[in-house]
Amino acid sequence: MIETTLDNLADFCIKNAQQIATAESCTGGLVAKLITDREGSSQWFERGFVTYSNLSKEQMLGLEGQLINDYGAVSESVAEAMAIGVLQHSQAHYALSITGIAGPGGGTEAKPVGTVCFAWAYYDLIAADSAAKEIKCISNTQYFSGDRQAVRTQSAHFSLYRLYEIIS
């Protein structure tokens, strides 16, 4: 099933001369790996940021440290800022971000292991005849079960499925 999603993403992006970029925390680059395992992915994958630490989110994506302090690294607010930061620090047309708690430790009662926050950002033309662009962003939180690898795999797959739903 993920293979079909990747085929569809590749076809859409190549046909429309557009590219994807990623920011991954708990998945550690798994989405970028799934994409770049495919021949020809350089035509539609622009870059991937692995921003595992809070400092890397700030330095590589331009997040404000206060945002992380206020909401926590695992939050839709941070996921949205990550996705927007990807667009601002790349040439991509579409961005996805993932931040979560893959386990086995690190969970709390409020944010248990398996909590993963996602965001997808993209440029939207403000007017059909305008070159001006506005960034749109959609976020979501999911709760996955299983061990660390299961949470990471489910997260990577979900992010790609949802990205294709958004752009197609």
N, C-alpha and C positions, 0 to 999 in steps of 0.2 A: 504494500500500500504506500509506503514512503517513497518507493521508486517511482510510482505513478505521479505522486505530488512533485517530486523533483523533475521528472520529465515535463510536467505541465508548467512548472516555474521556468525551466530553461526555455521551453518553446515560447512562452509569453514574453519573457525578457528579450530573447534574441529577436523575435518578430517585431518588437517595439523599440529595439535598440536601447534597452534600459538595464540598470544594474542594481544589485542587492548588496548591502553591507550589514554586518552583524556586530553586536556587543554582547558578549557572554560572560557571565560570572559563574554560577554553579555548574554549568555545562562545560566549562573549560575549553571551548573551541569545538565542541562536538558538532554543532550545526555547520560551522565552516568546514570541518572534515567531511561531513556527509555531502556537502556541495562539491568540494574540491576532489573528492574521490571520483567524480564523474569527468569523463573526457570532455573537453571543450568548455569547462566551467569558467575559464578566464574570460569568455565572451559575456558572461552575465553576473559573475561574482566579483565585486570591486575590492573588498577587503573585510577582514574580521578583526575585531578588538577582543582580546581576552582581558577583561577588567575584573580580576578576581578580588583584589583588595579595594578598600574604599579610596585609598590614595590614587590608585590607577584610574578609578572612575573620575576623580577630580582632574588628574593630570592629562589623561588621554581623551576624555569626553567633555571636559569643562563643567562637570557638576560642582555645585556649591557644597562645601562641607556641611553647611548648616542644614541643607536638605536631608542629607543622610542622618544627621543628628536628630532632626525633627521627626522623621518618618521611619528611619531604619533602612538599612541597605536592601532589605527584602520588603519592598512596598511598590505599589503601582506608581506612586509619585517618582520614585527613583528609576523605575523601569522606563517611564515616559521620558525623563530627563536623559537617560542613557540613549534611547532611540533617537531623540532629537539631536543629541550630541554626535551620534554617528553621522547623521545627515550633514551636520555642520562641519564635520572633520573628515569628509570623504566626498567623492564625486557621485555617490550612489543616488538613485531615485527613490529607493525603498530601503527601510532599515527595520531590523527587529532586535529586540533586547530581551535578555533573560537574567533574572536574579532570583535566587531561591535558596532553600535549605535542603540539600540532597541527603544529609545524614552521614553516618548514623547519629552523630551528636549535633548540637547546635540549635535544636528546636526548643520552643517554649510553649506554654499553654496557649498564648495568643497566636503564635506562629509555629505550629508543630512541624516536625520533619515532613517533607513532602510539599510544603507550601512553596509555590513558585509564582512569581509575578512576571508578566510579559508586557511588552509594548511593541507596537508596529507604527512607524512613522513614514510619511510619504509627502511629496510635494503635490499640491493641488493648485492648478491655475486659478487665479482669482477671477479672471474674465477670459473667455475663449480667445479674444483677440489681444490679450495682454501677455507680456513676458514676465509679469510679476507673479511670484509664487508664494504660497502660504503653506506652512507645514501643518499637516493634520496628524493627529496621534490618537491611537486607540489602545486601551490597556485592559488587562484581564488578570485575575488570579485563579490559579488551579491548585487542587490538592491531589497529589499523586501518592500511591502506595508502593511498597516494595523496598528493596535495598537501594543503596546509593546509585548503583548503575541503572537500576530500573527507573528511578526518579529522573536521572539525567537523560536517559533515552526517551522516556515519555515526554519530557520537557522539549527536547530537540524536535521530536516528531510533531508535537502539538504546535510549536512555533512556526514550523514550515507549512503545515496544513492550513493554519489560520492566515498566514501571509498570503497563500494562494487564494483563499477565499476573499481576502480584502482587495487584492489587486485585479482579480479576474472579473 
